[in-house]
Amino acid sequence: MRCKNKFCIYHDNGECFVDEVRHDESGKCLRCVYVKISDEEIMKLKEDTVDDLQYLMEEKVKKHHTPGYSD
């Protein structure tokens, strides 16, 4: 069965590897078990993502405003 929830432990490359999957009335899997991620890990990932976005924006500004700038 197709699965888009990468945080479910049963997710494997876009598929659910549980043979019989029950769903609720909205189509959500009733056997979904989420990977444990601590609040500290989540905050670190958020900070890393913000840092990456800031770096990309700074590079975009440099490229746009600096004649002869190359990557």
PyMOL Python script that loads the backbone (N, CA, C, O; Angstrom):
from pymol import cmd

cmd.read_pdbstr("""\
ATOM      1  N   MET A   1       0.850  -1.177   0.000  1.00  0.00           N
ATOM      2  CA  MET A   1       0.000   0.000   0.000  1.00  0.00           C
ATOM      3  C   MET A   1       0.893   1.236   0.000  1.00  0.00           C
ATOM      4  O   MET A   1       1.937   1.250   0.652  1.00  0.00           O
ATOM      5  N   ARG A   2       0.491   2.257  -0.718  1.00  0.00           N
ATOM      6  CA  ARG A   2       1.232   3.509  -0.793  1.00  0.00           C
ATOM      7  C   ARG A   2       1.200   4.216   0.558  1.00  0.00           C
ATOM      8  O   ARG A   2       0.204   4.165   1.279  1.00  0.00           O
ATOM      9  N   CYS A   3       2.314   4.879   0.885  1.00  0.00           N
ATOM     10  CA  CYS A   3       2.415   5.608   2.134  1.00  0.00           C
ATOM     11  C   CYS A   3       3.293   6.833   1.928  1.00  0.00           C
ATOM     12  O   CYS A   3       4.378   6.730   1.355  1.00  0.00           O
ATOM     13  N   LYS A   4       2.835   7.986   2.387  1.00  0.00           N
ATOM     14  CA  LYS A   4       3.607   9.216   2.259  1.00  0.00           C
ATOM     15  C   LYS A   4       4.141   9.705   3.601  1.00  0.00           C
ATOM     16  O   LYS A   4       4.789  10.750   3.661  1.00  0.00           O
ATOM     17  N   ASN A   5       3.881   8.968   4.671  1.00  0.00           N
ATOM     18  CA  ASN A   5       4.279   9.411   5.999  1.00  0.00           C
ATOM     19  C   ASN A   5       5.663   8.867   6.348  1.00  0.00           C
ATOM     20  O   ASN A   5       5.782   7.761   6.876  1.00  0.00           O
ATOM     21  N   LYS A   6       6.707   9.642   6.054  1.00  0.00           N
ATOM     22  CA  LYS A   6       8.083   9.207   6.283  1.00  0.00           C
ATOM     23  C   LYS A   6       8.426   9.077   7.761  1.00  0.00           C
ATOM     24  O   LYS A   6       9.454   8.492   8.104  1.00  0.00           O
ATOM     25  N   PHE A   7       7.591   9.607   8.634  1.00  0.00           N
ATOM     26  CA  PHE A   7       7.852   9.513  10.069  1.00  0.00           C
ATOM     27  C   PHE A   7       7.228   8.274  10.703  1.00  0.00           C
ATOM     28  O   PHE A   7       7.414   8.029  11.895  1.00  0.00           O
ATOM     29  N   CYS A   8       6.498   7.499   9.924  1.00  0.00           N
ATOM     30  CA  CYS A   8       5.917   6.249  10.418  1.00  0.00           C
ATOM     31  C   CYS A   8       6.971   5.152  10.314  1.00  0.00           C
ATOM     32  O   CYS A   8       7.685   5.067   9.314  1.00  0.00           O
ATOM     33  N   ILE A   9       7.071   4.314  11.343  1.00  0.00           N
ATOM     34  CA  ILE A   9       8.080   3.254  11.309  1.00  0.00           C
ATOM     35  C   ILE A   9       7.778   2.202  10.247  1.00  0.00           C
ATOM     36  O   ILE A   9       8.669   1.439   9.875  1.00  0.00           O
ATOM     37  N   TYR A  10       6.547   2.146   9.751  1.00  0.00           N
ATOM     38  CA  TYR A  10       6.185   1.175   8.723  1.00  0.00           C
ATOM     39  C   TYR A  10       6.433   1.696   7.306  1.00  0.00           C
ATOM     40  O   TYR A  10       6.228   0.959   6.342  1.00  0.00           O
ATOM     41  N   HIS A  11       6.861   2.928   7.163  1.00  0.00           N
ATOM     42  CA  HIS A  11       7.129   3.529   5.858  1.00  0.00           C
ATOM     43  C   HIS A  11       8.448   2.989   5.314  1.00  0.00           C
ATOM     44  O   HIS A  11       9.453   2.954   6.024  1.00  0.00           O
ATOM     45  N   ASP A  12       8.439   2.572   4.056  1.00  0.00           N
ATOM     46  CA  ASP A  12       9.660   2.103   3.411  1.00  0.00           C
ATOM     47  C   ASP A  12       9.625   2.482   1.940  1.00  0.00           C
ATOM     48  O   ASP A  12       8.939   1.850   1.136  1.00  0.00           O
ATOM     49  N   ASN A  13      10.374   3.520   1.602  1.00  0.00           N
ATOM     50  CA  ASN A  13      10.501   3.953   0.208  1.00  0.00           C
ATOM     51  C   ASN A  13       9.146   4.194  -0.458  1.00  0.00           C
ATOM     52  O   ASN A  13       8.901   3.742  -1.576  1.00  0.00           O
ATOM     53  N   GLY A  14       8.276   4.908   0.245  1.00  0.00           N
ATOM     54  CA  GLY A  14       6.970   5.268  -0.308  1.00  0.00           C
ATOM     55  C   GLY A  14       5.897   4.209  -0.173  1.00  0.00           C
ATOM     56  O   GLY A  14       4.786   4.380  -0.676  1.00  0.00           O
ATOM     57  N   GLU A  15       6.213   3.130   0.492  1.00  0.00           N
ATOM     58  CA  GLU A  15       5.264   2.035   0.665  1.00  0.00           C
ATOM     59  C   GLU A  15       5.130   1.694   2.142  1.00  0.00           C
ATOM     60  O   GLU A  15       6.053   1.905   2.929  1.00  0.00           O
ATOM     61  N   CYS A  16       3.966   1.163   2.506  1.00  0.00           N
ATOM     62  CA  CYS A  16       3.743   0.641   3.852  1.00  0.00           C
ATOM     63  C   CYS A  16       4.057  -0.846   3.813  1.00  0.00           C
ATOM     64  O   CYS A  16       3.507  -1.575   2.988  1.00  0.00           O
ATOM     65  N   PHE A  17       4.944  -1.307   4.706  1.00  0.00           N
ATOM     66  CA  PHE A  17       5.287  -2.724   4.670  1.00  0.00           C
ATOM     67  C   PHE A  17       4.428  -3.585   5.592  1.00  0.00           C
ATOM     68  O   PHE A  17       4.723  -4.766   5.773  1.00  0.00           O
ATOM     69  N   VAL A  18       3.379  -3.023   6.178  1.00  0.00           N
ATOM     70  CA  VAL A  18       2.428  -3.808   6.957  1.00  0.00           C
ATOM     71  C   VAL A  18       1.429  -4.415   5.966  1.00  0.00           C
ATOM     72  O   VAL A  18       0.830  -3.699   5.162  1.00  0.00           O
ATOM     73  N   ASP A  19       1.255  -5.732   6.030  1.00  0.00           N
ATOM     74  CA  ASP A  19       0.397  -6.420   5.046  1.00  0.00           C
ATOM     75  C   ASP A  19      -1.052  -5.941   5.075  1.00  0.00           C
ATOM     76  O   ASP A  19      -1.614  -5.588   4.039  1.00  0.00           O
ATOM     77  N   GLU A  20      -1.646  -5.929   6.249  1.00  0.00           N
ATOM     78  CA  GLU A  20      -3.031  -5.500   6.354  1.00  0.00           C
ATOM     79  C   GLU A  20      -3.080  -4.202   7.139  1.00  0.00           C
ATOM     80  O   GLU A  20      -2.786  -4.167   8.334  1.00  0.00           O
ATOM     81  N   VAL A  21      -3.451  -3.156   6.459  1.00  0.00           N
ATOM     82  CA  VAL A  21      -3.484  -1.840   7.087  1.00  0.00           C
ATOM     83  C   VAL A  21      -4.923  -1.371   7.178  1.00  0.00           C
ATOM     84  O   VAL A  21      -5.628  -1.298   6.173  1.00  0.00           O
ATOM     85  N   ARG A  22      -5.353  -1.054   8.394  1.00  0.00           N
ATOM     86  CA  ARG A  22      -6.691  -0.503   8.585  1.00  0.00           C
ATOM     87  C   ARG A  22      -6.586   1.015   8.535  1.00  0.00           C
ATOM     88  O   ARG A  22      -5.591   1.600   8.962  1.00  0.00           O
ATOM     89  N   HIS A  23      -7.631   1.639   8.007  1.00  0.00           N
ATOM     90  CA  HIS A  23      -7.671   3.097   7.890  1.00  0.00           C
ATOM     91  C   HIS A  23      -8.925   3.648   8.561  1.00  0.00           C
ATOM     92  O   HIS A  23      -9.949   2.972   8.658  1.00  0.00           O
ATOM     93  N   ASP A  24      -8.818   4.885   9.018  1.00  0.00           N
ATOM     94  CA  ASP A  24     -10.006   5.528   9.575  1.00  0.00           C
ATOM     95  C   ASP A  24     -10.844   6.097   8.432  1.00  0.00           C
ATOM     96  O   ASP A  24     -10.496   5.934   7.263  1.00  0.00           O
ATOM     97  N   GLU A  25     -11.948   6.762   8.770  1.00  0.00           N
ATOM     98  CA  GLU A  25     -12.860   7.280   7.744  1.00  0.00           C
ATOM     99  C   GLU A  25     -12.224   8.340   6.842  1.00  0.00           C
ATOM    100  O   GLU A  25     -12.718   8.591   5.742  1.00  0.00           O
ATOM    101  N   SER A  26     -11.128   8.969   7.298  1.00  0.00           N
ATOM    102  CA  SER A  26     -10.466   9.978   6.456  1.00  0.00           C
ATOM    103  C   SER A  26      -9.320   9.377   5.643  1.00  0.00           C
ATOM    104  O   SER A  26      -8.651  10.088   4.893  1.00  0.00           O
ATOM    105  N   GLY A  27      -9.090   8.059   5.791  1.00  0.00           N
ATOM    106  CA  GLY A  27      -8.057   7.391   5.013  1.00  0.00           C
ATOM    107  C   GLY A  27      -6.707   7.301   5.697  1.00  0.00           C
ATOM    108  O   GLY A  27      -5.745   6.819   5.098  1.00  0.00           O
ATOM    109  N   LYS A  28      -6.613   7.755   6.940  1.00  0.00           N
ATOM    110  CA  LYS A  28      -5.341   7.680   7.664  1.00  0.00           C
ATOM    111  C   LYS A  28      -5.149   6.283   8.241  1.00  0.00           C
ATOM    112  O   LYS A  28      -6.093   5.648   8.711  1.00  0.00           O
ATOM    113  N   CYS A  29      -3.902   5.822   8.193  1.00  0.00           N
ATOM    114  CA  CYS A  29      -3.547   4.500   8.709  1.00  0.00           C
ATOM    115  C   CYS A  29      -3.748   4.454  10.217  1.00  0.00           C
ATOM    116  O   CYS A  29      -3.324   5.361  10.933  1.00  0.00           O
ATOM    117  N   LEU A  30      -4.393   3.401  10.696  1.00  0.00           N
ATOM    118  CA  LEU A  30      -4.631   3.244  12.127  1.00  0.00           C
ATOM    119  C   LEU A  30      -3.464   2.571  12.841  1.00  0.00           C
ATOM    120  O   LEU A  30      -3.456   2.504  14.071  1.00  0.00           O
ATOM    121  N   ARG A  31      -2.475   2.067  12.093  1.00  0.00           N
ATOM    122  CA  ARG A  31      -1.341   1.385  12.699  1.00  0.00           C
ATOM    123  C   ARG A  31      -0.087   2.234  12.683  1.00  0.00           C
ATOM    124  O   ARG A  31       0.995   1.739  13.003  1.00  0.00           O
ATOM    125  N   CYS A  32      -0.205   3.476  12.326  1.00  0.00           N
ATOM    126  CA  CYS A  32       0.953   4.362  12.227  1.00  0.00           C
ATOM    127  C   CYS A  32       1.622   4.509  13.597  1.00  0.00           C
ATOM    128  O   CYS A  32       0.972   4.827  14.593  1.00  0.00           O
ATOM    129  N   VAL A  33       2.920   4.271  13.621  1.00  0.00           N
ATOM    130  CA  VAL A  33       3.718   4.467  14.813  1.00  0.00           C
ATOM    131  C   VAL A  33       4.843   5.404  14.411  1.00  0.00           C
ATOM    132  O   VAL A  33       5.603   5.116  13.486  1.00  0.00           O
ATOM    133  N   TYR A  34       4.945   6.524  15.106  1.00  0.00           N
ATOM    134  CA  TYR A  34       5.925   7.532  14.726  1.00  0.00           C
ATOM    135  C   TYR A  34       7.306   7.265  15.310  1.00  0.00           C
ATOM    136  O   TYR A  34       7.447   6.760  16.423  1.00  0.00           O
ATOM    137  N   VAL A  35       8.307   7.615  14.536  1.00  0.00           N
ATOM    138  CA  VAL A  35       9.689   7.554  14.997  1.00  0.00           C
ATOM    139  C   VAL A  35       9.827   8.516  16.170  1.00  0.00           C
ATOM    140  O   VAL A  35       9.275   9.615  16.143  1.00  0.00           O
ATOM    141  N   LYS A  36      10.565   8.104  17.200  1.00  0.00           N
ATOM    142  CA  LYS A  36      10.780   8.986  18.346  1.00  0.00           C
ATOM    143  C   LYS A  36      11.859  10.016  18.008  1.00  0.00           C
ATOM    144  O   LYS A  36      12.985   9.664  17.657  1.00  0.00           O
ATOM    145  N   ILE A  37      11.497  11.272  18.119  1.00  0.00           N
ATOM    146  CA  ILE A  37      12.439  12.371  17.909  1.00  0.00           C
ATOM    147  C   ILE A  37      12.299  13.307  19.098  1.00  0.00           C
ATOM    148  O   ILE A  37      11.210  13.800  19.391  1.00  0.00           O
ATOM    149  N   SER A  38      13.406  13.543  19.775  1.00  0.00           N
ATOM    150  CA  SER A  38      13.347  14.392  20.961  1.00  0.00           C
ATOM    151  C   SER A  38      13.151  15.854  20.567  1.00  0.00           C
ATOM    152  O   SER A  38      13.440  16.246  19.436  1.00  0.00           O
ATOM    153  N   ASP A  39      12.663  16.647  21.500  1.00  0.00           N
ATOM    154  CA  ASP A  39      12.502  18.077  21.261  1.00  0.00           C
ATOM    155  C   ASP A  39      13.841  18.721  20.911  1.00  0.00           C
ATOM    156  O   ASP A  39      13.901  19.635  20.088  1.00  0.00           O
ATOM    157  N   GLU A  40      14.917  18.239  21.540  1.00  0.00           N
ATOM    158  CA  GLU A  40      16.246  18.784  21.261  1.00  0.00           C
ATOM    159  C   GLU A  40      16.664  18.504  19.815  1.00  0.00           C
ATOM    160  O   GLU A  40      17.223  19.372  19.145  1.00  0.00           O
ATOM    161  N   GLU A  41      16.386  17.283  19.339  1.00  0.00           N
ATOM    162  CA  GLU A  41      16.711  16.931  17.954  1.00  0.00           C
ATOM    163  C   GLU A  41      15.906  17.777  16.965  1.00  0.00           C
ATOM    164  O   GLU A  41      16.431  18.235  15.950  1.00  0.00           O
ATOM    165  N   ILE A  42      14.635  17.973  17.275  1.00  0.00           N
ATOM    166  CA  ILE A  42      13.784  18.790  16.408  1.00  0.00           C
ATOM    167  C   ILE A  42      14.312  20.223  16.348  1.00  0.00           C
ATOM    168  O   ILE A  42      14.409  20.806  15.269  1.00  0.00           O
ATOM    169  N   MET A  43      14.652  20.786  17.500  1.00  0.00           N
ATOM    170  CA  MET A  43      15.172  22.159  17.525  1.00  0.00           C
ATOM    171  C   MET A  43      16.483  22.262  16.751  1.00  0.00           C
ATOM    172  O   MET A  43      16.694  23.245  16.042  1.00  0.00           O
ATOM    173  N   LYS A  44      17.362  21.278  16.869  1.00  0.00           N
ATOM    174  CA  LYS A  44      18.631  21.286  16.140  1.00  0.00           C
ATOM    175  C   LYS A  44      18.381  21.229  14.640  1.00  0.00           C
ATOM    176  O   LYS A  44      19.025  21.954  13.881  1.00  0.00           O
ATOM    177  N   LEU A  45      17.463  20.385  14.204  1.00  0.00           N
ATOM    178  CA  LEU A  45      17.135  20.299  12.784  1.00  0.00           C
ATOM    179  C   LEU A  45      16.541  21.610  12.270  1.00  0.00           C
ATOM    180  O   LEU A  45      16.851  22.039  11.159  1.00  0.00           O
ATOM    181  N   LYS A  46      15.696  22.242  13.069  1.00  0.00           N
ATOM    182  CA  LYS A  46      15.124  23.530  12.683  1.00  0.00           C
ATOM    183  C   LYS A  46      16.220  24.579  12.552  1.00  0.00           C
ATOM    184  O   LYS A  46      16.251  25.334  11.580  1.00  0.00           O
ATOM    185  N   GLU A  47      17.118  24.624  13.532  1.00  0.00           N
ATOM    186  CA  GLU A  47      18.219  25.593  13.491  1.00  0.00           C
ATOM    187  C   GLU A  47      19.102  25.359  12.271  1.00  0.00           C
ATOM    188  O   GLU A  47      19.491  26.311  11.594  1.00  0.00           O
ATOM    189  N   ASP A  48      19.418  24.107  11.991  1.00  0.00           N
ATOM    190  CA  ASP A  48      20.237  23.782  10.823  1.00  0.00           C
ATOM    191  C   ASP A  48      19.554  24.222   9.530  1.00  0.00           C
ATOM    192  O   ASP A  48      20.198  24.754   8.626  1.00  0.00           O
ATOM    193  N   THR A  49      18.256  23.995   9.454  1.00  0.00           N
ATOM    194  CA  THR A  49      17.512  24.379   8.254  1.00  0.00           C
ATOM    195  C   THR A  49      17.487  25.891   8.088  1.00  0.00           C
ATOM    196  O   THR A  49      17.662  26.395   6.979  1.00  0.00           O
ATOM    197  N   VAL A  50      17.271  26.621   9.178  1.00  0.00           N
ATOM    198  CA  VAL A  50      17.288  28.087   9.120  1.00  0.00           C
ATOM    199  C   VAL A  50      18.673  28.570   8.680  1.00  0.00           C
ATOM    200  O   VAL A  50      18.781  29.465   7.841  1.00  0.00           O
ATOM    201  N   ASP A  51      19.725  27.980   9.242  1.00  0.00           N
ATOM    202  CA  ASP A  51      21.090  28.345   8.843  1.00  0.00           C
ATOM    203  C   ASP A  51      21.316  28.101   7.354  1.00  0.00           C
ATOM    204  O   ASP A  51      21.899  28.941   6.669  1.00  0.00           O
ATOM    205  N   ASP A  52      20.861  26.961   6.853  1.00  0.00           N
ATOM    206  CA  ASP A  52      20.999  26.644   5.430  1.00  0.00           C
ATOM    207  C   ASP A  52      20.266  27.660   4.565  1.00  0.00           C
ATOM    208  O   ASP A  52      20.798  28.121   3.555  1.00  0.00           O
ATOM    209  N   LEU A  53      19.054  28.005   4.958  1.00  0.00           N
ATOM    210  CA  LEU A  53      18.265  28.976   4.193  1.00  0.00           C
ATOM    211  C   LEU A  53      18.918  30.351   4.203  1.00  0.00           C
ATOM    212  O   LEU A  53      18.949  31.032   3.178  1.00  0.00           O
ATOM    213  N   GLN A  54      19.442  30.765   5.359  1.00  0.00           N
ATOM    214  CA  GLN A  54      20.116  32.058   5.438  1.00  0.00           C
ATOM    215  C   GLN A  54      21.346  32.076   4.544  1.00  0.00           C
ATOM    216  O   GLN A  54      21.594  33.063   3.852  1.00  0.00           O
ATOM    217  N   TYR A  55      22.119  30.997   4.550  1.00  0.00           N
ATOM    218  CA  TYR A  55      23.308  30.910   3.706  1.00  0.00           C
ATOM    219  C   TYR A  55      22.922  31.010   2.228  1.00  0.00           C
ATOM    220  O   TYR A  55      23.546  31.748   1.465  1.00  0.00           O
ATOM    221  N   LEU A  56      21.886  30.259   1.832  1.00  0.00           N
ATOM    222  CA  LEU A  56      21.452  30.296   0.437  1.00  0.00           C
ATOM    223  C   LEU A  56      20.978  31.686   0.032  1.00  0.00           C
ATOM    224  O   LEU A  56      21.262  32.141  -1.076  1.00  0.00           O
ATOM    225  N   MET A  57      20.265  32.355   0.915  1.00  0.00           N
ATOM    226  CA  MET A  57      19.795  33.713   0.604  1.00  0.00           C
ATOM    227  C   MET A  57      20.980  34.677   0.484  1.00  0.00           C
ATOM    228  O   MET A  57      20.990  35.528  -0.406  1.00  0.00           O
ATOM    229  N   GLU A  58      21.975  34.557   1.366  1.00  0.00           N
ATOM    230  CA  GLU A  58      23.162  35.415   1.290  1.00  0.00           C
ATOM    231  C   GLU A  58      23.912  35.180  -0.015  1.00  0.00           C
ATOM    232  O   GLU A  58      24.374  36.134  -0.641  1.00  0.00           O
ATOM    233  N   GLU A  59      24.037  33.935  -0.429  1.00  0.00           N
ATOM    234  CA  GLU A  59      24.722  33.620  -1.683  1.00  0.00           C
ATOM    235  C   GLU A  59      23.933  34.154  -2.878  1.00  0.00           C
ATOM    236  O   GLU A  59      24.519  34.629  -3.851  1.00  0.00           O
ATOM    237  N   LYS A  60      22.615  34.075  -2.803  1.00  0.00           N
ATOM    238  CA  LYS A  60      21.785  34.601  -3.886  1.00  0.00           C
ATOM    239  C   LYS A  60      21.964  36.110  -4.008  1.00  0.00           C
ATOM    240  O   LYS A  60      22.051  36.638  -5.117  1.00  0.00           O
ATOM    241  N   VAL A  61      22.019  36.807  -2.870  1.00  0.00           N
ATOM    242  CA  VAL A  61      22.213  38.256  -2.871  1.00  0.00           C
ATOM    243  C   VAL A  61      23.592  38.590  -3.427  1.00  0.00           C
ATOM    244  O   VAL A  61      23.719  39.511  -4.235  1.00  0.00           O
ATOM    245  N   LYS A  62      24.635  37.858  -3.010  1.00  0.00           N
ATOM    246  CA  LYS A  62      25.989  38.087  -3.517  1.00  0.00           C
ATOM    247  C   LYS A  62      26.027  37.916  -5.029  1.00  0.00           C
ATOM    248  O   LYS A  62      26.591  38.741  -5.747  1.00  0.00           O
ATOM    249  N   LYS A  63      25.422  36.840  -5.498  1.00  0.00           N
ATOM    250  CA  LYS A  63      25.426  36.534  -6.929  1.00  0.00           C
ATOM    251  C   LYS A  63      24.702  37.628  -7.709  1.00  0.00           C
ATOM    252  O   LYS A  63      25.130  38.015  -8.796  1.00  0.00           O
ATOM    253  N   HIS A  64      23.619  38.113  -7.152  1.00  0.00           N
ATOM    254  CA  HIS A  64      22.801  39.108  -7.832  1.00  0.00           C
ATOM    255  C   HIS A  64      23.474  40.492  -7.845  1.00  0.00           C
ATOM    256  O   HIS A  64      23.355  41.229  -8.824  1.00  0.00           O
ATOM    257  N   HIS A  65      24.177  40.842  -6.764  1.00  0.00           N
ATOM    258  CA  HIS A  65      24.723  42.191  -6.602  1.00  0.00           C
ATOM    259  C   HIS A  65      26.214  42.313  -6.875  1.00  0.00           C
ATOM    260  O   HIS A  65      26.752  43.418  -6.810  1.00  0.00           O
ATOM    261  N   THR A  66      26.894  41.225  -7.177  1.00  0.00           N
ATOM    262  CA  THR A  66      28.337  41.296  -7.370  1.00  0.00           C
ATOM    263  C   THR A  66      28.674  40.985  -8.828  1.00  0.00           C
ATOM    264  O   THR A  66      28.540  39.842  -9.266  1.00  0.00           O
ATOM    265  N   PRO A  67      29.116  42.007  -9.588  1.00  0.00           N
ATOM    266  CA  PRO A  67      29.500  41.754 -10.980  1.00  0.00           C
ATOM    267  C   PRO A  67      30.666  40.745 -11.041  1.00  0.00           C
ATOM    268  O   PRO A  67      31.631  40.853 -10.285  1.00  0.00           O
ATOM    269  N   GLY A  68      30.559  39.804 -11.917  1.00  0.00           N
ATOM    270  CA  GLY A  68      31.608  38.819 -12.087  1.00  0.00           C
ATOM    271  C   GLY A  68      31.627  37.726 -11.042  1.00  0.00           C
ATOM    272  O   GLY A  68      32.541  36.900 -11.032  1.00  0.00           O
ATOM    273  N   TYR A  69      30.632  37.700 -10.155  1.00  0.00           N
ATOM    274  CA  TYR A  69      30.581  36.666  -9.117  1.00  0.00           C
ATOM    275  C   TYR A  69      30.258  35.327  -9.750  1.00  0.00           C
ATOM    276  O   TYR A  69      29.350  35.222 -10.574  1.00  0.00           O
ATOM    277  N   SER A  70      31.004  34.305  -9.361  1.00  0.00           N
ATOM    278  CA  SER A  70      30.682  32.964  -9.845  1.00  0.00           C
ATOM    279  C   SER A  70      30.610  32.023  -8.653  1.00  0.00           C
ATOM    280  O   SER A  70      31.242  32.251  -7.622  1.00  0.00           O
ATOM    281  N   ASP A  71      29.831  30.965  -8.814  1.00  0.00           N
ATOM    282  CA  ASP A  71      29.617  29.994  -7.725  1.00  0.00           C
ATOM    283  C   ASP A  71      30.870  29.253  -7.402  1.00  0.00           C
ATOM    284  O   ASP A  71      30.871  28.401  -6.514  1.00  0.00           O
TER     285      ASP A  71
END
""", "prot")
cmd.dss("prot")
cmd.show_as("cartoon", "prot")
cmd.util.cbc("prot")
cmd.orient("prot")
